[in-house]
């Protein structure tokens, strides 16, 4: 399913430790319109736990998490 998701903006936070990926995700929301998708790429294991918490609090939606080679992508739909 995540192979079919097309991001409107990619935030590459690989090599960045927490809170770097979270800050990238926050900045990225201003770069897309409501309904569009941001892909956050990270190799920090804490991001997979922390980012969904922030997404829920911020009122956005996680639509998928894809495991890559050495990193993963979290797809977020901007809801507001």
ABEGO torsion letter per residue (X at the ends): XAAABBBABBBBABGBBOAAAAAAAAAAAAABBBGBBBBBBBABAAAAAAAAAAAAAAGBBBAEBBBBBGBBBBBBBBAX
